[in-house]
Amino acid sequence: MLEKIKQIAAEIAPRLIEIRRHLHAHPELSGQEYQTAAYVAGVLSSCGLTVKEGVGKTGVVGELKGNGTSDLFLAIRTDMDALPIQEATGLEFASKIPGVMHACGHDVHTTVGLGTAMVLSRLQDQLPGRVRFLFQPAEEIAQGALWMVADGAMEGIDAIFGLHVFPTLPAGTVGVRYGALTAAMDDLEIIIQGEAGHGARPHQAIDAIWIAAQVITGLQQAISRTHNPLHPLVLTLGQISGGHAPNIIAEQVKMVGTVRSLHPEVRENLPDWTRRIVEGICQTYGARCEIKYNRRLPSVQNDWRLTKIVERAAIEALGEQNVILINEPSLGAEDFAVYLDYARGTMFRLGIGLKEGKNYPLHHPRFQVDESSILTGVITMAYSAFLYFEQSASTPT
């Protein structure tokens, strides 16, 4: 089966490059992926899949029945949205949309998803179970997976596979990670309410800016002394605003940030932990505060058995030297985690590092990929699907 997958992948390779370059040149922002969705739906329909558009607002779902020898239903998820970045790569197929760029590799993700659908559709008679392809919008704003689930995209699904490009891994390689892959992501908003006054007489006012500084320092210091250092926690206040003039003591300061954690027990206590520290500092100096802690995304926790399937598929397809075990999780977030509340799943890293030239990080205006990685992703994903059905059939329930 692996040889058949490789043969088909090689045959469609020029078409996949064409698809990726079209997507790259025509990026669309989160929730606005109308042309991308129509393009994806057209490719899926041409492969004989049953296609449904408008799932999760601008998402697309394609289904492949298989030969019916297995009742299992596998989902393969890829995301389609781009970022509000002005491209500076100078590529012939660079973005034609001012201020919008596929700087996170979602054009590659979508192409791998379409390529996998092309391969599996040509092997449909030998595919034991059903496969549902989820082409998701709005990953960059952490909403698309929620929209897809709300529209029933995970109904009946037993397992789900996903991938994300990784510029620090060379093209031709795959990275697998057991357990936590990405961090949970939460939003934090803090408003400090003080009392305005003359800048020359601070004792007659309650300085919200100074108190906000104590809050920022207090939160960072408390992390190192109230949390297990082996359980990572990052709290970043990325926006702060307050005050009207240099000689007026500010009466209000607003701070907005993000909180990242890996362990569920740490995350569970974070709202109360934050509130205690901020309220304590504000009470000390006579200020009031308003705290909004919004849970956004859980951590991606890769299922051990499914990760083993992907690792085996990649080793057999690419060679053991091209499969890298990732030792450390990322504190970035990924809304693939939402799907894991409904089925077991795993996400692997796809190496895209250039053989020549500088590899820029994700979300950089000069971000590029080695397009040979597309075949690596398609072969790994398609073979993982076959191994999933094969191993599930031989594993006792």
N, C-alpha and C positions, 0 to 999 in steps of 0.2 A: 504493500500500500504506500509506503514511504516513497518508493521509486516512482509510482504513478503520480503522487502529489508533486514531486520535484519536476517531473516531465511536464505536467500541465502548467506549473508555475513558470517554468522556463518559456513555454509557448506564449503565455500571456504577459510576459515581462515588459515588452514594449508598450502594450496597452496600459499597464499599471503606471509606467512612467508618465504617459500621456495624461492619465487621470490625475495623478498627483500634481503635475504642473498646472493643469487647469484649475484644480482646487486652490493651489497656492496663489495663482494670479487673481482669483476671484474670492477673497476671504470675506466672511460676514461675521459681525459681532454676535455676542450671546443673545439668543432669543430672536435674532433677525436672519436666521439661516434658510431663508425661503428658496433662493436659487440653488444653494448647496443641496437642500433636501430634495428638490425636484430632480437635480442631476443624479443624486444617489438612487432615488426611486427608479429613474430610467434605466440605470445600469442593472439594478436588481431585477427589474421586470424582464430585461433582455436575457437574463440567466434563467428565467422560468420560476422565480420565487414568487410567492404570494406576498404582495406589498400593501402596506397600509401607511398612508401619510397623515400628518397632523397629529401624531402621537406625542404627547408631551409638548404641545403647542407646535413646534417646528421640527419634531423628531420623525424618524422613519423606522418602520419595523418590517423586516423581510423574513419569511418563514420557508424552511425547506423540510419536506416531510420525511425523507429517508425511506427505507424499505419496510419499516414497520416491525422489524424483529425485536425491537426494544421499545419499552414504554417511556424511556427516559427522554427528558426535554432539556437540551443544553442551550444556554444563551451566550452570545458573543457580543460584547459591548465595545463600541468605539465612539469617540466624540468628534464634533464637527466645527465648533466655534473658533473664532480667531480673537486677536487682542487689539486694543486701541493703540497701536504702535506704528510709527512711520518706518517702513522698510528701508534699509540702507545696504542691502547686499549687492546691488548692481547686477543681479541675475537677469537673463533674458526673459524669464517668466516671473519676474518679481511682481508683487501686488500692484494691481491696476486701480485699487481703491485707496485714495489718499487717507493716511492715518490709520489704516487697518492692515494687519499682517498676521500670517500664521507663524508666530514666533514661539509657539509651544509644541509644534509638530502635529497638531490635530489633522492637518492635511495628510500626513503620513498615516496616522491612525485610521482615518476614513478609508484611505487607499488599501491598507492592510485588510480592513474589514470587507471591502468590496472584493479584493483579491481572494480572500478566504471563501467568500460566497461563490465566486466563479469556480474555484477549484472543487468545492464540495458539491456544487450543482452538477458538475460533470461526472461525479462519482456517487450520485444520489442512489443508484440501485445497490451500491455496496455500503451505504451509510445506514447503520442499524436504527438510530433514533432520529428524533426531530431536532432541528437547530433553529433558533430564533436570533436573528441579527438585530441588535439595537444600535441605531445611529442616533446618538443623543445630542441635543443642543445644550448650550448654556452651562458647560462644565466650569468655565472660568469664573462664573458668578455663583457657583455651587447651588444651582437651582434645577438644572436639567434632569438629573436623576430623580429628584422628587417629582417633577412634572411627568416623567415617563412612568414611574410607579403609580402615580395617581390615575393614569390612563390605562392601567392594567398590563403594562409591559412585562411584569414579572409573574403574571398569573400562570400557574402550572409549571414554572421553571424549577428544575432540580439542582442545577449548578450553573455557574457563570464564569467566563474567562474574560480578561481584559489585558491591555498592555499600555505602556507609556514609553515614549522615546527617552533616551538617556545619552546626552552628548559626551559624557566622560567614559562611556564604553565604546570601543571601536566598532565600526560597521562589521557585520558578520558574526557578532556575538549576541548572546542573550544573558540577562541577569535574572536570577531567581532568588527570592527571599522567603524564608519560612517565618511564619508569625507576623508580627507588626511590620507593615511596609511603609505606611504614612501615619501622620499624627492626626489626632482629633483637632478640630478647629472651632473655636468659639469667638464670639464678638463681645467686646467690652466697651461700655460707654460710661464715663464718670463726669458728673457735673458738680463742681464745687461752688457753693453759694456763700459768698462773704458779705462784706458791707463796704460800699465805696467811701472814699475820703480823700483828703489832700495828700499829695505825695510827700509833703514835708512833715506831716503829722500822722505817721503810721499807727501810733498808739491809739488814735481815735477811730480807726477803721479795722476791718478784718480783711486782710490781704489775700484774695483768692489765688493770685498767681504764686505767691510764696508758699501757701498751703498746698497748692497743686504740686509744687516742687518737692515738698515733704512727702506727698502721697507717692509720686513717682519713685523717689529714693526708697521710701519705706517698703513698697511692693517688691522692688528688686532685691533689697536686703533680706526681706522675709523669705523669699524663695530659697536662699542658701541656708537659712537657719530653721525653717519649719517644714521643709520637704526633703524626702529621701533623695540624695544626690544621684542615686542609681536609677531614679525614675524621672526622666527629663521633663522639664517644664520651662516654657519660654513665654514670657509676657512682654509684648511690645506695644507701647503707646505711640502710634505713628502720626497722630494728629492732635494738635493742641491749639486752642484759640481762646482769647480773652483780653479784656482791656480796651480802652478807647483813646487814651492819650498818655504821653510819658509822665505827666505830673498828676495823674489821677490813679489812685489805688483801685485795682479792678475788683468789681463786686462779684464777677462770675467767670469761671473758666470751664471750658468743655474739653474733655480728652476722649479720644476714640482709639481703640487698639484691637489687637488680636491675641488670643491665648492658644498655645499649642501644647498638647500632652499626648503621651503614648499609653498610659495605664488607666484603665477604666476607673479604678478606685481613686486615683489622683483627680481625675476629671470630675468625679461625682462631688467632691468636696470644694471645688474651686469657687462656685458662687458665694458660699458662706464664708470661705476663707478671705476672698476679696472684700466682701462687705465688712467683715470685722476689722480689717486693717484700715480701710478707708474711713469708716465711721469713727474708729478710735482716734485717728489723727485729726479729723475735722472737729470732733468734740473737744479735743485738747486745746484747740485754738479758737473755739467759738464759732466755727463755720457749720453749715449744713451741707449735705451731699445727697445726690440722687445717683443710684447705680443701676445700670441695666446690663444684665449678663444674659446673652442669647446663645444657646447651644446651636451650632451650625451643622457640623459634620462629625461623625464618629471616626475612629481610626480604621484604616484598612487592615484587617486581620486575615492574612492568607490562610486558607484551609490547607492543612498539612498534606492530605491525600491528593488533592488537586494540584498542589504545587509540585508534588513528586511526579505526577503525570506530565506536567509541563517540562520539568527537568529531564525526564527520560526522553520525551519527544525531542527536545533540543539537543541532547547528547547524541541520540541516534541520527538526527538530521544534520547536525553541524560539526559533530566531534566534541569530545569531552573538553578539549583545550579551548573551545569557544563558548563554553557555558560557565558563567561566573556566579559563584554563591555570594550574595550581597550580605555582608556581616552586620551592617548597621542600617536601621530604618531612617527614613527621611522625616523631618519635622514639617515638611510641606503637607498640604491636604489634598484630597482627591475624592470627588463625590461618588466614585465607584463604591465607596463604603456604604452608601445608602442601599445598594442592591443586596448587600450581605445580610441585611435584616430579613431578607425573604428567601435566600438560598445560599448554599455554600459557594465560595468563589475564590479565585486567585488572580492576581495581576502580575505580569512579568515586565521587566525592563528590556527594551529593544535598543541595542547599541547602534548609534548613528554617527559616531565620531569620524571625521574626515581623515583620509590617509595623508593628505597634504593640506597645509594651511592651518589657520587657527580655528579651534573649536570654541565658538562663543556659547555662553550659557543660555538656557531657556529664558524667554522673555527679553531677549536682546535684539536690537534692530538689525544686527548683522548675523543672527542665528541662521545656520545652514545645516543640511543633513547630507550624508552620503546615501544616494538613492538606491544603492545596492542593498541597503538594509530592508527595503520593502519586501524583497523576496525572502529574506531571512524571517521576517515577521509572518508572512503568508504561510510559508512552509511549516514554521513552528506552530502557528495557531491551527492550521488545518490538520496536521498530524496529531496535535493534542486532542482535537475533537474526536478523532477515530480512536485514540488510545483511551479516552474517557469512556466511550461506549464499550470498548473491548474489556477494560479492566472492571467496569461496573458489572458486566455480565458474569465475570468470573469471581466476583467478590461476594461472599455470603452476606445476606441482610441480617 
